[in-house]
Amino acid sequence: MKRIISCICIALLALSCLSGCAMGGSKEGSVYFLNFKPEQDRQWQSLAKDYTDETGVKVTVVTAAAGTYEDTLSAEIVKSKAPTLFQVNGPVGLAGWKDYCYDLSGSQVYAQLTDDDFALEEKDQVLGIAYVLETYGIIYNKTLLDRYFKLSDAKIKDLNEVDGFEPFRTMVEDIQAHKSELGIDGAFTSAGRDSSSEWRFKTHLANIPIYYEYQDEGIDQSSAIKGTYLDEYRQIWDLYLKNATCAPGEIGAKTSDEALSEFNNGKAVFYQNGTWAWDDTMKEKIGAENVGMLPIYIGADGEEDQGLCTGSENYWCVNKNAKEADIQATLDFLYWLVNSEKGTTTLAEEMGFSIPFKKAKKSTNPLIMEAEASLDAGETPVSWNFSTIPSDQWKDGVGAALLAYAQGGMTDALWQKVETAFVDGWKKEYDAANG
């Protein structure tokens, strides 16, 4: 009887081992993901719970507040229980964290990539993997826009007439002039300078003049920027400020939640943001059939062929200093995210991501569909150059100058300070980062 009981125990132990080792033996380990995207915190928390329920592996998700990710990562990475999974925004972001990055070249998640171009490589090592391709532009409310087109004295009668900055400005200013008739508070939502909102302008909007300068120079990064398209940057920023739901001097206290609420409640026609902005509230308030996205026109030559801004600044990195069991647990979690029905469905449908992996689901996000239609129409996508920005301090300097300009009367002298922050700040931060 003792022998029989002993054999049964051995068999149960073997079965337990097989179950625990099915995904690389990670049951002994755990996952700590430091998330960059506050707007997707709820979905990440849900995925973490689902994975733990399914596998028994503990997954903790901590989300950094908007604009604080680098500081939060710096504080967390030195703790005894440091993140096992974190993010960098591209080659420049990787430079500060590469000593913490595990080589992913032999991992299952790397094998699931549809193209090696979505990986950050250095010296034959894969140190980061892009997990989402995103698109941004000027989101618009089709119902409100159609209401404008039907006005007897509307200067623009069809969106097909808008293929560059000048016709776009004509339409925006005319909508602002007719805001009472249209039942709106402004053509644009508020351009908030609160930390939850300012990244839309000091990073995403700033990308457009950087993109066109790089195109002119035939480069994809630079240690010193000329500011060739800063006049164009000013005219699109002026358009936002002068034709919004609030006065220019009020933007310092405006948040991303307020801008989103203004758009969702039909108080504004236009809202600069991206595919990630699509959520249940927008779906309920406006409806998938009533949202579209336009390119951000600034007045550059050739922009009639310009498409939306598409790229990624979100790369997963695994902490090589974590315990071996935690590294394996993290690799297993990543593979589950991009290969399982639950993971891929959540990424596509609930987070609205277009992911560069073989098992990716087609997103039902109407803004992603707009991005795909833009590509199908042969429009040239504007690449993301965020990863070439020398530092967060550069962004903060530009953002502060943009706010001072808005609050100080939008004078030439104050715009000169924006140009200084943009050009001189770039060189200063690049030199500081590169010794």
BELQUI-V726484 format. One line per field, one symbol per residue. ss: DSSP state (@ for helix, = for strand, . for the rest). phi: phi as a letter, one per 40 degrees, with the letter a starting at -180 (. if undefined). burial: # if it has 9 or more other ideal C-beta (glycine too) atoms within 8 Angstrom, else .. A space follows every 50 residues. Layout:
ss: ???
phi: ???
burial: ???
//
This chain:
ss: .@@@@@@@@@@@@@@@@@@@@....@@@..=====..@@@@@@@@@@@@@ @@@@@...=====.....@@@@@@@@........====..@@@@@..@@@ =......@@@@.=..@@@====..======..=========@@@@@@@@. ........@@@...@@@@@@@@@@@@@.@@@@...===..........@@ @@@@@@@@@@@@@@@@@............@@@@@@@@@@@@@.=...@@@ @@@..@@@@@@@@@...=======@@@..@@@@@@..@@@====...... ..@@@======...=====....@@@@@@@@@@@@@@@@.@@@@@@@@@@ ...=..=........@@@@@@@@@@@...====..@@@...@@@@@@@@@ @@@@@@@....@@@@@@@@@@@@@@@@@@@@@@..
phi: .ccccccccccccccccccccdbggcccbabbbcccbdcbddcccccdcc ccccbgccbbbbbccdgbcccccdccccccbcdcbabbchdcccdcbccb cccccbccccccccacccbcbafgbbbabcbabbbbabcbccccccccdc ccbccbbaccccbacccccdcccccccbccccgbcacbccccbdccbcdc bcbcccccccdccccccgbbaacabcgdbcccdccccdccccbbcbcdcc cdbcbccccccccccgcacbacabdcccaccccccbgdcbbaabcccbhc cgccbcbccbiabbbcbbcccccdccccccccccccdcbccccccccccc cgcbbcbccdcccccccccccccccccgccccccbdccccacccdccccc cccccccchfcccccdcccccccccccccccccbg
burial: ...................##.#.###.#######.##.##.######## ##..#.#.######.#.##..##..##....#############..##.# ####..####.##....###....#####################.###. #..#.#.....#.##.##########.##..#.#.############### ##############..........#.#.##.###############.#.# ##.###.#######.#############...##.##....#.######## ..#..###############.#..###############..######### #######..##.#.#######..##...#.##.########..####### #######..#...##.#######.###.###.#..
//
